[in-house]
Structure formats: structure tokens, C-alpha cells
Amino acid sequence: MSAIPDPPLSAGPAVLQVRNVVKRYGGMAAVDDVSFSVHDGEILGLIGPNGAGKTTMFDLLAGSVPPTAGRILLNGANVCDEPAHRRISRGLGRTFQIPRPFPDLSLLDNVMLAGQDQAGERLLGNFLTPRKVAAEERAARQKAMDLLDLVSLTRLAEEPARILSGGQRKLLELARVMMADPRIILLDEPAAGVNATLLEVIIDRIREINARGITFLLIEHNIDMVSRLCHRVLVMASGQLLCEGRPDEVARDPRVIEAYLGGTAA
């Protein structure tokens, strides 16, 4: 196993807290009384076999579905009743396992569309404050270009997103989520469908973004990537939190070995 990163020097109070969260579909609990915290500045991994409840947990955190019971606190505020766009405005961003950019728009336009609360989004603003709208547009364009540079896609800025490979789409997704100025990013399987060369780029960019003070909670099946990136790891199985600890600790835990090899997936 690769060297495990040291805990972040900037790790601080909990940015995101999950308290006794349950999500039921009929009689089945996809998430069953799960509690954990994500601390400021850390990269926290969420692993488990297929059907463990990881994606449902992300849907709950992002506001795509409401919990049946429990609380989700974002920067101390209970957001269980808030839709996804309100959580974005509170600093929570999310990527998806299969990125779906607007295929016919340029990479630059795809990133710019992820900007939040711009005056030009309001009809009257274009008439009453045209200079402000123009200035914000220029600033957004420069910010989007800077983010494309961050993810090594500058040379493709004016190309349509449909030309991108799977790995490049993951990088574009990172740029898009960063455009909203998140404090914490829910990162859904960044290694899925990515070749080895681009995977190294993605790992480097996650580290660089984290060094800027952005917190990550990531779902990933690539255990080597988890061991290289994550300060702590949570393991889910059958909708429940099985254990948590450093990557090397959870890799040796008999319960984790049983969950992956013994067929306890929900």
C-alpha cells in the first residue's frame, strides 16, 4: 500500500456533520442510522462494496433526496429541508461518477455556467446595471480560464466538451465545481474510467485544491488512490457505517475484508 498522507495541518472544526441519518425506501433502509463528521481541511474517503449505501449518502448530503430521519449539519446549520442549490450557496459542491457537461458548449462556457449569484442572471440587472454585469462577466471568464489552467485544460478552452475523454471530463467537472467557490466537495469516484496517466493528474489536482483549504469527501473503489489521498476512511456496508480509521487500519480490519470478500453488499 502507498504511503498514507499525514493529517492536514489546517484540519479544524467539522464542516459537515451527519447525525443518525436514515433513508428508507419502503421497508428497506438504504442508509441506516449513520453518523460521522468531515473536518475542515481533510480528505475523507468513503468506501464499501457495491450497494453499501455510498451514493445514497451523497444524494442525502447534496440535497437530491431528503432523509427519513436524522440531521445533516453544514457549517453548523441543519440543511435537511434545504434543496441542492441552497447547499451550494452554503459552500457544498458535488461531482458525479459520470460527468455530464453540456456537450456542444465550450469548456470555458461549461465552467462559467457554474458561477453563482451573478447580476446578469437577473433580467433587470442587464438593464439597470449593465456595467456591473459586464464587469462580472469579465471576472467570471478570467476565473473560469484560471480554473481550466488549474486542471490542465487551457488549450481546449474553446473546444466543445463532447471531444473530451473520460478522464478529461473528470478534470472539467473539478473546474466546474470550483467555480462555485465550495468549502467542501463531494467527489464521486474520480478514478472511474480514467487511464493511469490522467489519474495521476487528477490526484495531483485534488491535492493542490486541498492545499488551498478545500475539504473533500470522496467515494472511490480504487483503494490505492484512497490510500494516497485520504487522511481518514469511512467504510459502509449494507447501509451502515462499518468502521473508520486510517487507510492502513481499515484495510486490515476483518470486518472490511469480510464486507469486500464475503458478499455483505446490500
C-alpha positions in Angstrom: 0.0 0.0 0.0 1.2 3.5 -0.8 2.4 6.0 1.8 -0.5 7.4 3.8 -0.8 11.2 3.9 -0.3 12.9 7.3 -3.4 14.6 8.8 -3.7 18.2 7.3 -2.1 20.9 9.4 -5.1 23.1 8.8 -7.7 20.5 9.9 -10.2 22.2 12.1 -13.8 22.0 13.2 -16.4 19.9 11.5 -17.6 21.4 8.2 -20.2 18.7 7.6 -21.9 16.6 10.3 -24.1 13.6 9.8 -26.2 12.6 12.8 -28.1 9.3 13.0 -29.2 9.7 9.3 -31.7 7.1 7.9 -33.0 6.8 4.4 -35.7 4.3 3.8 -37.3 3.2 0.5 -40.4 1.2 1.6 -39.2 -1.3 4.1 -35.5 -1.2 3.0 -33.0 1.1 4.7 -30.5 2.3 2.1 -28.8 4.3 4.9 -29.3 3.0 8.4 -28.5 5.3 11.4 -25.2 6.6 10.1 -23.2 9.3 11.9 -19.8 10.9 11.1 -18.1 14.3 10.7 -15.9 15.8 8.0 -13.3 18.2 9.3 -12.1 21.4 7.8 -9.1 20.8 5.5 -9.2 17.0 5.4 -9.7 14.5 2.6 -12.1 11.9 3.9 -12.7 8.7 2.0 -16.0 6.8 1.8 -15.6 3.2 0.6 -17.6 0.0 0.6 -18.8 -2.7 -1.7 -21.5 -2.1 -4.4 -24.9 -1.5 -2.7 -23.4 -0.3 0.6 -25.3 3.0 0.5 -22.5 5.3 -0.5 -24.3 7.0 -3.4 -27.5 7.3 -1.4 -25.4 9.1 1.3 -24.0 11.5 -1.3 -27.6 12.2 -2.5 -28.7 12.9 1.0 -25.7 15.3 1.7 -26.1 17.1 -1.6 -29.9 17.6 -1.2 -31.0 15.4 -4.0 -33.2 13.3 -1.7 -34.4 14.1 1.9 -33.5 11.8 4.8 -36.2 9.7 6.5 -34.7 10.6 9.9 -31.6 12.3 11.4 -29.8 15.6 10.8 -27.3 16.9 8.3 -25.4 20.0 9.5 -23.4 22.1 7.1 -21.2 24.7 8.8 -23.4 24.2 11.9 -26.8 24.7 10.1 -29.3 22.0 9.8 -29.9 21.7 6.0 -32.1 18.6 5.8 -35.0 20.7 4.4 -32.9 22.7 2.0 -32.7 22.0 -1.7 -29.4 21.3 -3.5 -29.0 24.9 -4.8 -29.2 26.3 -1.2 -26.5 23.9 -0.1 -24.3 25.0 -3.0 -24.7 28.6 -1.8 -23.6 27.4 1.7 -20.3 26.0 0.2 -21.1 22.4 -0.6 -20.2 21.2 -4.1 -20.7 17.8 -5.8 -19.2 16.0 -8.7 -20.7 12.9 -10.3 -19.3 9.5 -11.2 -20.4 10.0 -14.8 -19.8 13.7 -15.7 -22.4 15.2 -18.0 -21.1 18.5 -19.3 -23.1 20.4 -21.9 -21.6 18.7 -25.0 -22.0 21.4 -27.6 -20.8 24.2 -25.3 -17.1 25.1 -25.0 -15.2 24.0 -21.9 -15.0 27.7 -21.0 -18.7 28.2 -21.2 -19.3 24.9 -19.2 -17.2 26.3 -16.4 -18.7 29.8 -16.5 -22.2 28.4 -16.2 -21.3 27.0 -12.8 -20.8 30.5 -11.3 -23.1 31.6 -8.6 -25.2 34.7 -8.0 -24.2 36.9 -10.8 -26.0 40.1 -11.6 -26.5 39.1 -15.3 -28.7 36.1 -14.1 -31.4 38.6 -13.2 -33.2 40.2 -16.1 -33.4 43.7 -14.6 -29.7 43.7 -13.9 -28.9 43.7 -17.6 -30.9 46.9 -18.0 -30.3 48.7 -14.7 -26.6 47.9 -14.1 -25.1 47.0 -17.4 -21.6 48.0 -16.4 -21.7 45.8 -13.3 -23.0 42.9 -15.4 -20.1 43.4 -17.9 -17.5 43.6 -15.2 -18.8 40.4 -13.5 -18.8 38.7 -16.9 -15.2 39.6 -17.5 -14.2 38.4 -14.0 -16.1 35.2 -14.4 -14.4 34.5 -17.7 -11.0 35.1 -16.2 -11.8 32.9 -13.2 -13.0 30.1 -15.5 -9.8 30.3 -17.5 -7.7 30.2 -14.3 -9.6 27.0 -13.3 -9.1 25.4 -16.7 -5.4 26.1 -16.3 -5.6 24.5 -12.8 -6.9 21.3 -14.3 -4.6 21.4 -17.4 -7.3 22.0 -19.9 -6.5 25.6 -21.1 -5.5 24.5 -24.6 -9.0 23.1 -25.1 -10.9 26.1 -23.6 -12.8 27.0 -26.8 -13.4 23.4 -27.8 -16.8 21.7 -27.3 -17.0 19.4 -24.3 -18.1 16.5 -26.4 -14.5 15.9 -27.6 -13.2 15.2 -24.1 -12.0 11.8 -22.9 -13.5 10.3 -19.7 -10.5 11.5 -17.7 -10.7 15.0 -19.1 -14.4 15.2 -18.3 -13.5 14.4 -14.7 -11.0 17.3 -14.7 -13.6 19.6 -16.3 -16.0 18.6 -13.5 -13.4 19.6 -10.9 -13.1 23.0 -12.6 -16.9 23.4 -12.7 -17.4 22.6 -9.1 -14.6 25.0 -8.1 -16.3 27.8 -10.0 -19.0 27.9 -7.2 -16.3 28.6 -4.5 -17.1 25.5 -2.4 -15.8 24.9 1.1 -16.3 21.2 0.8 -16.5 19.0 -2.3 -18.3 15.6 -2.5 -16.2 13.8 -5.1 -17.9 10.8 -6.6 -15.5 8.1 -8.0 -12.9 10.4 -9.6 -10.9 7.4 -10.8 -13.7 5.6 -12.6 -13.0 5.1 -16.3 -9.8 7.1 -16.1 -6.5 5.9 -17.6 -3.4 5.8 -15.5 -1.7 9.0 -16.8 -4.8 11.2 -16.3 -5.4 9.6 -12.9 -2.1 10.9 -11.7 -3.1 14.4 -12.9 -6.5 14.1 -11.1 -4.7 13.0 -7.9 -2.3 16.0 -8.1 -5.1 18.4 -8.7 -7.1 17.1 -5.7 -4.0 17.6 -3.6 -3.5 21.1 -4.9 -7.1 22.1 -4.3 -7.0 20.6 -0.8 -3.8 22.6 -0.1 -5.9 25.7 -0.9 -8.1 24.9 2.1 -10.9 22.9 0.3 -12.2 19.9 2.2 -13.1 16.7 0.3 -15.3 13.7 1.0 -14.8 11.2 -1.8 -16.3 7.9 -2.8 -13.8 5.7 -4.5 -13.3 2.0 -5.4 -9.6 2.5 -6.3 -8.0 1.6 -2.9 -4.6 2.7 -4.0 -5.9 6.2 -4.8 -7.7 6.2 -1.4 -4.5 5.3 0.4 -2.5 8.0 -1.3 -5.1 10.8 -0.8 -7.2 10.2 2.3 -6.3 11.1 5.9 -9.2 9.0 7.2 -11.5 6.4 5.6 -15.1 5.5 6.4 -16.4 2.1 5.4 -20.1 1.4 4.7 -21.7 -2.0 4.2 -25.5 -2.8 4.0 -26.4 0.8 4.6 -24.5 1.1 7.9 -21.1 2.6 8.9 -18.9 -0.5 9.5 -15.7 1.2 10.7 -13.5 4.2 10.3 -9.8 5.0 10.6 -6.6 5.5 8.7 -6.4 3.7 5.3 -3.9 1.1 6.6 -6.1 0.4 9.6 -9.3 -0.2 7.8 -7.5 -2.3 5.1 -6.5 -4.8 7.9 -9.9 -4.7 9.6 -11.5 -8.2 9.4 -15.0 -6.6 9.0 -13.8 -4.7 5.9 -12.2 -7.8 4.5 -15.5 -9.7 5.0 -17.5 -6.9 3.5 -15.5 -6.9 0.3 -14.8 -10.6 0.0 -17.7 -12.2 2.0 -20.5 -10.7 0.0 -22.2 -8.4 2.5 -23.2 -5.8 -0.1 -26.8 -4.7 0.1 
